[in-house]
Amino acid sequence: MNAKPDDRSDNVERIQGTINHTINNMRKADEMIEETSDDTMRENLKAKNERREEALKGMRREIREEAIAREKGYK
């Protein structure tokens, strides 16, 4: 049984979709932070958004690398 070949042709679009989803979740969390009176929940949501922001930095770096690789023909 042969391994499936690496198909990176949609990586940029896939990563962009993940970025968009993460940003949407951050906005929803921000709305919840504004609406909740629960200090623990507010702090948990703030912490989660900080982690999301760090993840976004990595995804943006990855999308740049994939775009460059795509331009060079994935060599």
N, C-alpha and C positions, 0 to 999 in steps of 0.2 A: 504494500500500500504506500503510495507516494504522498509526500506532504503537499498540502495546498500551497501554491505559489503566493508570495507576499504581494498583495494588491493594495498599493498605497494611493491609488488614483482618487479616492474620495476623502482622504485624510483631512485636507484643509476644510472641506465642507462639514465633515463630522465634528471636527474640533470647534469650528465656528458655531455649530448648533449647540454644542456643550457650553460654550461661552455664553451664548444668548440665554440658555436655560438657567445658568448660574446667576447671571445678572437679574433675570426675572425673579428668581428665588430671593435674591438680596433685596430687591424692591419690596416684595411681599413681607419679608422679615422686618424691613424698616417700617412698613405700615403697621405691623403688629406691635412693634416697639412703641410706636406713638399711641396706640390704642390701649395697651395693657397697663394695668395698675400693679401687676405682679412684678416686683423688683427682681426676683430670681429668674423669671421668664425673660425679662428685659435683658438682663446680663447674659443669659444663655444665648439669646438671639444675637446680641452684639458680638459675643465670642465666635459664634458660628459665621457671622458675616466677615469677621476678621480672617478666619480660616478660608472662607470663600475668596476673599481678596487675594490672599497668598496663592491659592490655586489658580486664580485668573492670571496672575503674573506668569506662572509656569505654562499655562495653556497658550497665552499670547506668544511666549518665547517659542513654544513648540509649533504654533501655526506659522510663524516666520520661517522656522527651519524647514518645515514641510513645503512652504511656498517656494523657497529657494531650491530645494531638492527637485520640486516639480519642474521648475524652469530649466534645471540642468539635466532633466531626463531621468532622475532617480539613480544616478550613477554613483 
